[in-house]
Amino acid sequence: MTAAPRVLIVDDESAFTEMLQEMLRSSDAYGSADVSIAGSYDQALSTLCADAYDVALFDYRLGARDGLTLLSDVRARGIDTAVVVLTGHGAEDIAVRAMRAGAADYLNKAQLTVDALERSLRHALTLRAEERRFRALVENSSDALMLADEIGRLTYVAASVEQHLGWGPDAMIGRSLLEFVHPDDRAIAGVRIDEALRHPGEAILQELRLRQSNGAWAVAEAVVVNRLEDASVRGIVVTARNVTDRRRLEEALRESQKMETIGQMADGVAQDLNNVMTAILGYCALVLDELPDGHHVRTDVEEIRAAGGRAAEVTRQLLAFSRRQVVQPQVVDVSELVGQLEKLLGRTLGSGIALVIRCPRPIAPIRVDPSSIEQVILNLAVNAKNAMPGGGRLTIETMNAEVAETPESQRPELSPPPGQYVRIAVSDTAGVLDEETRRHIFEPFFATTRRGRASGLGLATACNIVKQNGGYIFATSDGEGCGFQMYFRKVPIRLSGAERRAWQTVLLVEEDDAVRALAREALHREGYIVIEARRAADALRMAERHSDEIHALITGQTLTHLTGSELARRLGEQRPGLKNAFLTKPFRPDTLISELRDALTAGR
């Protein structure tokens, strides 16, 4: 049930106020209204300031002052009581002025009836309810809404502004809008306000930087509309939408697209160089196999192989940078891998950060994709650089580690399972991490902004790569800084021994002629029967037509129409027992033979 409205009658004639009270008592709609009387301007103002009323009836004549002035004073104090203006004159100009001043309605005393009073009160109460609903929408808007006068001084600030800028209405009302605009944007903001003044009702758009209460600058899309001539508004409406996060994401996207383009270029260059270096290194190995120790040419060939190895390392780093290196696990010496990264890490970190590398020898081998692990280490180094803008120290250590059976080793968030591992530790001096940050640091787009850690996918990507390589990664923090511990299981070292001569048939698929010729020669020397194909489609046809058994497929992952994995899957459907060995370029002949033997003996 709707509560009875509270009505305030403001009139200095007691006879008229008694008549109005009688009319209200005889009204079917408002007979139960809670009615109060104010006999003067000052009494009315103090009454409205002290208590809330739904509607007020203002006499136009109130001694030396009038009801319209009282209405202005009431609105200036933020009182939203609906006001109906009463006059005994019935002049149209007073009615127009009353409505422009914000009155809900206007009544002529001489023609006042109960029905007319009921209609006026109903209209005023409905209008007040609609205004309150609209105000609630404005106050809870996702945009910041402000009103300014003709000189740019703020006259109204919605509560939603505080969500975007941190300023409350009291801190902004009465001040110039331009005070909150970035100095570099004030000139264009003034131009847009002048444009709005010249074109009432037209929406003027401009992107601006607005000052927040914490001193930061928010990028906002502002819309300015001149409503000075609108009696219900009487101001310049400024609506601002905070697009700071959107602009930041757009900038990150542009940077990502730029890096993607650079990565594509690096990938193309590296793939071509890889093919060339594979042939150079492979044939060097074949020549060295034929040269006896002490031969005068052997030293020259070894120098060529060493230089080619350095060039091959550059191409591998380019592929890691472009993120197009297919994951190819192999047995590696992680201390040697970190040592090869030292120069690249030094250039990445710059002169302000000291790089300390501790990689003791010997260290147990691990089976990982070397390019992927290089990418992880580079990601962690860049993360540390962002966290140490004033300089610091980055330490990378490798060591053999044994995880014993303890209560902690049973908690996967704290420790890897018990076993023999190689541990890679990357630590900085950027300050400690709190426990909450440590728990969430590998989540995508989680940013430890207090320490300047980069947001985005860097740490999440590093975590995924470590897991894809069968490892474990943990974030730690001591009194000096933050650290990341990576654990990879040791692999047994296969003892060398005499191998019997091969006899199996292998299908070799490689698009580069020089690389294919090298692989063919290496395989022939070991006794393998080789079926060659340049393209995936050729390989599928040859496999279908070959009547004898094919024991293994040798191919790279980057073919023109199919990936190596897809080709292996389709050939496996034809020949279920087919083994697969994937080329990781550049390769040495002995590495190729070793990978093939591992593939052929797998599953026995």
N, C-alpha and C positions, 0 to 999 in steps of 0.2 A: 504494500500500500504506500502511495506517494505521500511524503510528509507535507504538512501545510506550509506554504511559502511564508517567508518572513518579509514584511512590507514596512518601509519607512516612509512616512508622509512628512514632507518638508514644506511648511507654509507658515507665514506669520499672522494669518487670519484664523483665529480659533473656530469661528463659525463654519468656515469652509472645511477645516480638518474634521469637525464633527460630522458634517454632511458626508465626507468621503468615508469615514468610518461606518456610518449607517449604510451607505451603498454597499460596502464590502460585506457587512453582516447580512444584508438581504440578498447577496449573490449566491446562487446555487453552487458555483464553481469555487469561490474563494471566501465563503462564509466563515470558514475555520481559520483563515489567515491570521498569523501572529503579527499584529499591527503596533508600530511605535510611532511617536510624534516627535519632531524636532521643530521648534518655533523660530529658529534663526539660522543664518548661514554658518556661524561658528559652531553652534550646537550640532548641526547636521554633519559637519566635517569631523568633529570629534567623535560623534556617535558611529559614523561609518568606519573611522579608523580603529575604534575600539571593538566593534562587533561586526559579524558578517550578515548581510541581508541579501535576499534574492532579487528584490526589485525596490527601487526608490522612486517616489513621485515628487519632482522638484517644481515648486512654483517659480515662474520666470522672474517675478519681482520679489526680491528678498532684501528690503531696506535699500541701503546704498549700493548693494551689489545684486547680481542676478544669478539665476539658476544655471546659465551656460558657463559662467565663471566657476561656479561650484563644481560643475561637471568636469571642467578642465583640471581643477585642483584634485578632485577625486581620482581621475585617471592618472595624473602625475604621481600619485602615491601608490599606484599599482592595484587599486581597488577595482574589481571587475563587476560590481553590482550593476544590473540592468537599470537604466534610468529612463523614465517617461517625464517629459517636460510639460507643465501645465501653464496656461496663460489665459487671462481674461480678454486679451486683445484680438486674438485670432488672426494676427498678421502672418501672411505667407512667408515673408522674409525671415521672421523669427523661426518658423517651422523649418525652413531650409538651413538656417544657421544651426539649429538644434541637431538636425540629422547629420550635418557635416561635423559637428563637434563630437559625435559618437552616441547620441541619444538613440534608444531603441524605438521610441515613438513620441508623438506629440498630440496633446488633447486640448481642445478649447473648453474652458470652464463653463462658458455660457451654454454650450450644447452637450454637456456631459450627462450621460445616462448610465444606468447599471450595465446595460448591454455593451455600450461603448467602452466602459471601464474594464469589463471582462475581456473583451477582444484585445484591448491594449495590453493588459497584464499577461494574457495568454501568449501574445506575440513577443513581448519582452522576455518572458521566461523561456520560450522556445529558442529565441535568438541567443540568450545567455547560455543555454545548454549546448547549442551548436558551436558557439564561440569557445566554450570550455573543451569540447571534443576536438575542435581544430587546434586549440592551444596544446592539448595533450599530444596530438600528432606531431606538432612542430617541435615540442620539447623533447620528444623521443625519436626524432628524425635521425637517420644515419648521416645526414648532411648538417653542416653548421649554418644556421640562419641568423642574420643580423639585419637591423634597420638603421639607416643613417639619414641625417637631414641633408639639406641642399649644400652644406659646406663640408660634408663628409664626417660629421660628428655622430658617433653611435648613440642611438636613442633606445634601442632594444637589442638584447642579446639572448638568444634561446639557450636553454640549459644544455642542448646538444653540442654547443660550441666547446664546452669544457671537455667533452670526450675527445675532441680532435686537437685542441690547442692547450688544454690545461687551465685556461683562464675562466674564472667564474664571471657571471654578468656584472657583479659589482665592480670588478677590476677593469671592465672595458667600457661600460656605459659612461658617456660624457667625454670620452677621449676620441681623437681622430682615428679613423680606420687606417690611415696611412702609417700611424705609429707602429702597427703590427705587420706592416709589409716590409719585406727585405729592401734595404737601401737601393740595391741595383734594380728593383722592380717598381719603385715608387713612381718613377716618371711615367711608365706605361700604365700604371694603375690610375694615375691622375688623368691621363688621356682617356681611358675607358670610362671614368666617372663623368667627365665632361661630355663624352659622346652620349652617355645615358641621359644626361640632363637635356641635351638637344633633341633626343628622340624618345619621348615618354612612351612607356609600354613595350619598348623593343628590348629583347634580351641581348646583352653584350657579354661575350665570353672572353675570358683571359686566364691563362695559367700563371699563378703567382706563388711566391714563397712567403708563408706566414710564420711569424715568430711564435713559438710555443713558450709556455711558462718556464720550462727548464732551460731555455736558451737555444734549443735546437730549432731548425727550420723545417716546416712541413710543406711539401709541394701540394698545392691545392688547385683544382679546377673551379674557378669562380664565375658565377653568372650574376650580372648586375642589371636590375630592372628599375626604371624610374616610375614610382607609384606616388609621387608627391601630390598629384591632383586627385588621387583616389581617396575619398573621405574616410573609407574604412581602414586605410593604411597610412597615408600621409608620410611617406618616407621613401628612401631608395632601398630596395630590397637586395641584399647581398646573400647569395647562397654559395657555400664553398664545400667542395667534396675533397677529402684528404686522399690523394693518390700517391703518397710517398712510397708505399710498398709496391704499388703497381709500377711506378717508374723504376724502382730498384730492380724489380724482376725483369722489366723490359731491358734495362741496361745489362743485367746478367745474361739475358737471352742473346743480346747483340754480341756480348763478349764471347758467349759460347759458340755462336755462329761464326765469329771471326776465328776462334780457335779451331773450330771444325774445318774451316777452309784451309787454315795452315796445316792442320793434321792431314787433310787429303793430299795437299802438296807434298808433305813429308812422306806420306805413305807411298805415293807414286815414285818419288825419287828413291826411297829405300828399297822398294820392290825391284826396281831395275838394277840398283847397285848390288842387291843381294844375289841376283842371278849371275852377275859378272864375277862377284867375289867367290861364289860357290865354285865356279869353273876354275878360277885362279888357284884357290886353296886346294881344291880337289886334285888338280893335275900336279900341283907342287907335291902333294902327298904321294901320288903315284910315281913321280920321278924319283923322290927320295927312297921309295921302296926298292927301286932298281939300282940306285947308286950305292956302292960299297962305302963303308966308313973310311974317311981320309981322302975321298975323291976330291979333286980341286974344285969341282963345280958344286959340291954339296953345300958349302958355306953360302954361296950365292943364292941357291934355291931356298935355304933356310931363312935367309934375310927377306926374300920375296914372300915367303909364307908368313913371317912375323909381321911384315908391313900389311899384308892382306888381312891378317887377323885383327890388327888395329882398325883397319877400314871396316871389317865385318862388324866389329863392336859398335862403331858409329852407326851403321845401318840398323843394328838391333835396337839401339837407343832411340833412333828415329821412329822405328815401328812401335816401340813402347810409348813414345810421346803421342803418336797418332792413334794409339789404342786399337790398331788393326792387326796386331800380332796374334795369331790364333794360339790358344793355350796349348802348349806342347810340353808336358812334364818330361824332365830328364834329370839325371843325376848330376848335381852341381856341388862345387865347393863354395859355400856361402861367403867365406872370408875373401876368396878371390873375387866373387861377384861384387861385394861391397867395395873392395879395393879399386875395381874398375870404375866405380861410380864416383870416386873421390873428386876428380876434376869437375865433373858435371855438378856435383853437390856444391862445390865451392863457388862456382859461377852462379848457381841458383840462390844461395844464401847471401852472397855479397860480402863486402869487407867488414860489415858491422857485426857479423856473427862468427864466432870461432868454431871451426869444425874439428872435432876430436874423434878419431876412428881407432878402435882397439879390436883387432882381428887376429888372435893368436893362431899359430899353426902347430901341429896339424889339427884339423877339425873334422868331425865326422861328416860324410856326404849326406845330402838330403835329395829327395826327388820332388822337384817343383818346376814350374815354368819360369825360367830366369827373367824374362821380360816382365812378367806379372809382378814378381817380387821387386824388381827395380822400380816399377810404377808405385808399389806400396811405399817403398822407402822414400821416393821423391814426394809422394803425397804427404807423408808424415813430416818431411823436411819443410815443405811449403807451409804446412799447418803451423809448425814451430816458428817459422819466419814471421808469419802474420801475428803470432802471439808475442813476439819480441821486437816491436818497432824501434825500441831504443837500444837494441843490440843484446847479445848474450852468448850462450854456448850451446851447441848441439853435439851430443855424444852418441855415436853408434858403436855398439859392441856385439860381437858374436862369441858364443861359447858353447861347449858341450854341457848338457844339463840332464840330471836325473830327477824325475818326480817320483817321490816315494809314496807309499800307501799311507795317507793321513786323512783325517776328517775334512781338511780343506780340499784335498784332491778329489773328493766326492761331490764337490760343488762346482758345476761347470762354469758358473759366472766368475769364479775366483781362480781356478787352476785347470790345466789339462789333466786327462787321466794319467794314472801312474805309468811310467815308461821311460825310455831313453830318447832324448830330444837334442836338437840344436836350437839354441835360443838366440834371437836377434832382438836387441834392446835399443830403442831410440828414445832419448830423453833430452829435455831442454831445461832452461833456467827461467821460465816465464812466470813462475808462481804456482802455487798449489791449486788443485781442483777440489771443490767440495764434493761430498758424497753423492748428492743429487745429480750434479753434472757428470760425474764419473759413470753413473748408471746409464745415462742417456746419450753419452757422447757419440756412440756409433749409429744413432738414429738419423735417417735422412733429414737434412735441413735443420738439425738441432745445432744451435750456435752458442758457444760459451762467450757471449759478447762482452762480458765483463773483462775477460782476459784477451779479447781481440781475436779469438780463434775464428777461423773462417767458417761461414755457414755453407750449406749446400750439400753435395754428395761426396766430398773428398774423403772423410773418415768412414762414411758408410761404404763407399767403394773399396777402400782399403780393407775393411773388415770382410766384405764379400770375397775379395780376391784371396785373402788368406784362407778362408774356409774352403773355397774352390780348390785350393792346392793342398787340402787336407790338414791345414794348420789351425792354430788357436791364437787369438789376440786378446790382450787385456790392457786396460788403461790403469795406470798407477800414478800416485802422487806422493812425493815426500816433502820435506821442508824446503826444498830448493825449487822444484819445478814439477813438470808433468812428464810421464814416461809411458811408452807403449812396449809391451813384451809380446813377442811372437814366438811360438813354439812349433817346430816341425820335427816329425819323427825321423830318427836316423834310418838309413838304409844299409843293409849288409854290403860289404865290399866284396865283389866277385873276384876270386883269385884267377889270375891269368893262367892259361894252360894251352896245350896244343889242341886245336880244333880240327876235327876231321873235315875233309873237303865236302862242300855242299853239293847237293844234287837236285834240289827242289826247283819248281817252276814259279817264277814271279811275274806279275803283270806290272810294268813300270809306266806310270802316267805322269808326264811332265811337259808343260807347254814350251819352256825355254830349251832350245836345241842344245846349247852348250852344257846346261845342267843335266839334261837327259843323257847326253853322250858320256859325261863323267860318271853318272850313276851306272849306266850300262857297263862301262869298262870295269868299274870296281866290282860289280856283281859277277861279270865273266871271270875275273881273276880268281874269285872264290869258288867258281864252279857252278854258279846258278844258271839256269836256263831263263832267258829274259824275253818276254813279249813286250814290245814297246807300243805306246799310244801317245799321241800328242794331245788329244782332247778327250774329254769325258765320254762324248758320244762314240768316238772310235773305240775306247776301252770297252764300252758296253757291247758293241758289235763283235769285237774280237773274243770277248769272254763267251758270248753266245755261240760263236762258231767253233771255238777251240774244243776238240773232242776229249782231250786228256785233262787230267787234274791240274788246277792252278792252286798253288799252295798259299800264296800271299799277294796282296796288293801293296804297292809302294806308290804313294802320291803325296803331293802337297795339299794344303787345305784351300789355297786360293786358286781355283780354276775359273775359267771364263763363265761357264753356264751352270755348273754345279759346284758345291763345296766338296772337299775331299770326303767329309763325313757322309754327305748325301750319296756320293758315288759308291762309297763302301757299303752303305745300307742297301742300295739297289743291286750291287753285285752279290751281296750276301743273300739276297732273295733267290738269285740264280744258283749260287754255290754256297750252301749253308756252312761249309767247313772253312771258308776263306778267312785267312788271317790278314790283319791290317797293320801296316807300318807307315807312319806319316813323316814326310820329309820336313825337317826344320832347317831352313836355309839361313846362313851358309852352313854346310856340313862337310866333315872330313870323310873320306872313304871308310876308315875304320869305324867311325860313328855310325854310318849307314849300315854297315854289316852287323854291328852290335845290336842296333835297334831291330833289324830284321830277324836276327837270331832270337832275341827276346820275344818278338811277336810269334815266331814259329813254335817256340817252346812253351808259350803261355797256355795254361789250362791242361797241360799234360799231367 
